[in-house]
Amino acid sequence: MLRGSQYHEEEQLEVSIMSVLAYFDLFNFPITEDEIYLFLNRRCTMDCICRALAHLNERKVVYKTGNYYAVKDDYYLAERREKGAAKAEELLQIAQKVSAWLVKFPFVRGIAISGSLSKKYADENSDIDFFIITQTGKLWIARTFLHLFKKLTFLFHKENYFCMNYFVDEANAEIKEQNHFTAVEIVTLIPMQGDIAFETFYSRNAWTRHYLPNNVLRVTHAHAAKPGLFKLAIEALFNNAVGRWLNRWLMAITAKRWQKKTDQGRLNARGIVMSMVAGDGFSKPNPVNFQHKVLEDHQHNLDKLTQRLKLSVA
């Protein structure tokens, strides 16, 4: 028989596992044992996780299809993920080439893949989302150069390969919204360019270990960002008082334009209100419009699944 403390620990582990599954269930995304370990909110051995999953599966609280676990008994979810992984491999190859081009732009110091593609999933409608680190004090100049270039991609119907939605500069590398959602997004980033920039970024965001203690941040894919003559020339032109003034002016007019879109309730291709938070060292989607909703939906989902867990014991 299990002692009281041991039983309590196993019960807590099961709730933690259900929390992971409840989160990814929001995206209809079944996950493997290894992924459950990485996204767990407590330190634990793989043996303990395997035993807990077997117990949960036996009680029909969690379902296993192939190598994947989910809270829904739906074979299609595993099939969907397999197909999504194959499509993601195609887009990752394209993303590697695109990032190697984007890092040549002035004041860009690091580029990583974010969004669903960073979780190794894509479908026919997926974009390539990029997380970009810039030189301190030059984010808005860098962003403007990149977005002017993106306008040209519409002529070739390749704009979905150049979704640059989240920028920080080197002085603002620490993400201010520190919660489960942002922790998952940070640890799943795939750095492509700028190894030094991402080493600094990860050191500034070591707080993610509070939420995901088994997930160690490592730069494994990023290449060194080597500046070309064009990049060096433009940076020399704007690394002065004129550049500082231009950076502030570009921030002001961009923020005003985005505020107008928000006030009009305009939606992006995903049906989310177009809203951006702008500052001297960051440009990012407003967390209220998606991030907060995911956190609320996760808690609601977890509450329902915890109740299912209790009923399975009764």
Sequence and secondary structure as in RCSB ss.txt:
>XXXX:A:sequence
MLRGSQYHEEEQLEVSIMSVLAYFDLFNFPITEDEIYLFLNRRCTMDCICRALAHLNERKVVYKTGNYYAVKDDY
YLAERREKGAAKAEELLQIAQKVSAWLVKFPFVRGIAISGSLSKKYADENSDIDFFIITQTGKLWIARTFLHLFK
KLTFLFHKENYFCMNYFVDEANAEIKEQNHFTAVEIVTLIPMQGDIAFETFYSRNAWTRHYLPNNVLRVTHAHAA
KPGLFKLAIEALFNNAVGRWLNRWLMAITAKRWQKKTDQGRLNARGIVMSMVAGDGFSKPNPVNFQHKVLEDHQH
NLDKLTQRLKLSVA
>XXXX:A:secstr
   HHHHHHHHHHHHHHHHHHHHHHTTT  B HHHHHHH SS   HHHHHHHHHHHHHTTSSEEETTEEESS  H
HHHHHHHHHHHHHHHHHHHHHHHHHHHTTSTTEEEEEEEGGGGGT   TT   EEEEEE TT HHHHHHHHHHHH
HHHGGGT GGG EEEEEEEGGG S S  SHHHHHHHHT EEEE HHHHHHHHHHTTTHHHH TT      S B  
   HHHHHHHHHHSSHHHHHHHHHHHHHHHHHHHHHHHTT B TTS B  EEEETTEEEE GGGTHHHHHHHHHH
HHHHHHHHHHHHH 
